Amino acid sequence: MNKIVLIILAIFIPPLAVYLKTHSGKDTLINLILCFLFWIPGVIHALWKVLM
């Protein structure tokens, strides 16, 4: 998938961006938990996974 699209998704819908990049349930679950705790850690985690 296009990296620019994934970056935009990582900002607005972090769990979806992580899932589309990694196809890993573990990483997506971690991101969901981070998003439920507070939005910013979820976005940072998603950007980290997308840009990695």
C-alpha positions in Angstrom: 0.0 0.0 0.0 1.1 3.6 -0.6 3.2 4.9 2.3 1.5 8.3 2.2 -2.0 6.7 2.6 -0.7 4.6 5.5 0.7 7.7 7.2 -2.6 9.5 6.9 -4.4 6.4 8.2 -2.0 6.2 11.1 -3.0 9.7 12.2 -6.7 9.3 11.9 -7.3 5.5 12.3 -4.1 4.1 13.9 -5.3 0.4 14.3 -6.3 0.1 10.7 -2.9 1.5 9.5 -1.0 -1.0 11.7 -3.1 -3.9 10.5 -2.7 -3.0 6.8 1.0 -2.7 7.2 1.8 -5.7 9.5 -1.1 -8.0 9.1 -0.4 -9.0 12.7 -3.1 -9.4 15.3 -0.7 -8.8 18.1 0.5 -5.4 16.8 -3.1 -4.3 16.1 -4.2 -5.3 19.5 -1.4 -3.4 21.1 -2.3 -0.4 19.1 -6.0 -0.7 20.0 -5.1 -0.7 23.7 -2.9 2.3 23.3 -5.7 4.2 21.4 -8.2 3.4 24.2 -5.8 4.6 26.9 -5.0 7.8 25.1 -5.0 8.7 21.4 -1.5 10.1 21.0 0.4 6.9 22.1 -1.7 4.9 19.5 -0.8 7.4 16.8 2.9 7.3 17.7 2.9 3.5 17.7 1.1 3.4 14.3 3.5 5.9 12.8 6.5 3.9 14.1 5.1 0.7 12.6 4.3 2.3 9.3 7.6 4.1 8.9 9.7 1.1 10.0 
